[in-house]
Amino acid sequence: MLERNQLPLRPVAPGFAVAWVVVISGASVALSLLFACITPFVALAAVSAVILPRRMAVTAVLLAWLANQMVGYLVLGYPQTWDSYAWGLAIGIAAFACLATALGVLRLSTDLTVTMAGAFLAGFVAYEGALFAATAVLPSGEGAFSAAVVADVLLINSLAAIGLICLHAGAAASRALIARQQGTVLS
């Protein structure tokens, strides 16, 4: 069982942190292709906040957002209009609001599971809140924040977060196994 002082897993091997940023960016591309407008930025930001050092988490979220925008405009054919660009910017701001909130929750001293769940849930509220605030100045559909849509967004983000945490746990276990094997070979 991981203890609180192990998240983000310290010391993070520089190659591992860089690889994780690449994984988050790649996940953004894949999830953008799969879900289009419901890319799970909450999962990407919250898991990055928990796993990576702050600067690397910011880089991961920035690259994930840029990758999402490139997929949207270059592959999925998002409209080239001012409101489409403005919504893209609003999504980026919301993703960073999520990251900042998740990082803030990580400073609380409580049980690891509660802290991780709190980082995700607080990040979700910040993300949805930022997007809802954007509707004050940007055009939005009537049902964009209906209970059903918000529940779908929460479900997609929850499943993505679980997948990313499992991927991270597998990578950490592999890294530990390799280190243990190298230790026995050197002994």
N, C-alpha and C positions, 0 to 999 in steps of 0.2 A: 504494500500500500504506500502510495506517495504521501509525503508529509508536505505541509504548507511551504516550508523553506525550499522545497525542490521545484516549485513552479514560480516563474519559468524555470525549467530544469537548469540549474546552475552547477558548475560552469557550463554554459552552452558552447559546444565546440563551434568555432567560426564556420566551418564547412556545413555543419548541421543547421545553423541559423540561416545561412544563405540558401541551403537546399529547401528549407521550410518556406522561405519567401517565394522561391520558385514554385513550390507545391501550391501555395495559396494563390499565386497568379494563374497557374495552370488550372486550378480548381475554378477560379473565376471564369476563365474562358469556357471550360466544359459546362459549368452550371449556367452561364449566360446562354449558351447554345441550347441547353435543355429547358430552362425556365424563362428565357428572354427577360421580361419585365420584372420577374420575381427572383433575381439573382440573390442568394442568401448572404447579403453583406453583413448581417448581424452575426451569423455563424463565423464568417471569415474574420471579422474584426474581433469578436469576443475570444475566439480560439487563439488568434494571433496575440491578443493582449495577455492571455494566460501563458502561452508557450514561449514567446519571444521577448527579448529585451525591448524596452520602449521604442528606441530608434528603429529597430528592425521591424517592429509591429507597424509603425507608421509607414515604413517603406512597403511592407506587404499590402497594407490597405490601399495605399496610393497606386501601386502596380495592379492590384485587383480591380480597382475602379477604372483605371486607364484601359486595362484589358477588356473590361465589360463594355466600355464606350466604343472601343475599336470593333469589337464583335457586333455590337448593335448597329453602328453606322456603316461598317464595311461588309458585314456578312448578312445581317438580318434586315437590312434596309430601313432602319429607323428614318422617319421623315427629317429632312434638312430644314427645319423651321426654328424660329427663335424660341418657341415654347418647348420644343423637343430638347434643344441645347440647354435651356434653363432648367428643365427637369433633370437632365443629366448632371448638371452642376448641383442641383438640390440633393440628388442621390449621393453624390460625393460628399457633400457637407454632412448629410445624415450618417453616412458611413463613418466619418471622422467623429461625429458626436457620439456614435455608438462606441467607438474605440476609446475615446476620452472617458466616457462613463464607465466602461468595463475596467479600464486602468484604475480609475478612482475606487471602484469596489474592491479591487485586488489589494488595496492598502488596508482594508479592514482586517482585524485579527479575529477570525472565526474559523470554524471547521472548514477544511478544504472543499468538501463537496458543496457546502452552503455557499462558500465564496465563489466557486466556479459557476454554480447555478445563478447566484446573484449577479455575477458579471454578465452572464448571458441575458437574464431577464431585464436588468437595468439597461443594458445596451439595446435591447429590443424596444423598450419604452422610449429611449432617447431617439432611436432611429425612426420609429413611427411618429413620434412627436415632431421631429424636425420636418418630416415629409408632410405631416398634417399642417404644420405652420406654413409651409410653402404654398398650400392651397389658398392662402389669403391673397397671394399675388399672382399665382399661376393657374391656368385653366385646369380643371380636374373633372372627371366623371362623377356622377352622383353616388355611385356605389363603391368608389375607390377605397373608402374606409368603412365599409359595412362590416358587421361582425363576421360574416362568412369570408370576406376577402382577408381581413386581419388574421383570422384563424388559419387560413391557407398559408399566409406568409409565415406565421408562427410555426406551423407544422413543417414547412419546407426548411426553414432555418434550424429547427430542432433536429431534423433528420441529418441535415448537412453538418451541424455541430457534432452530432454523435459520430458520423462518419470520419470527420477530421480528427476527433479525439481518439478514435480507434486506430486510425492511421498513425497518429503520433505515438500512441502506446506501443504499436507494433514496431515502429522505428526505434523507439527508446529501448525496447526489449532486445531488438536485433543488435543495437549498439552495445548494450550491456553484455550480450552473449559473445560478440566478437571480442570485446575487451577482456572478458573472462578467458576465452580461448587463447588469446595472445599472451595472457599472463601465465597460463599453464605451459605454453610452448616455450616461453622465455625462462621458466623456472628450472 
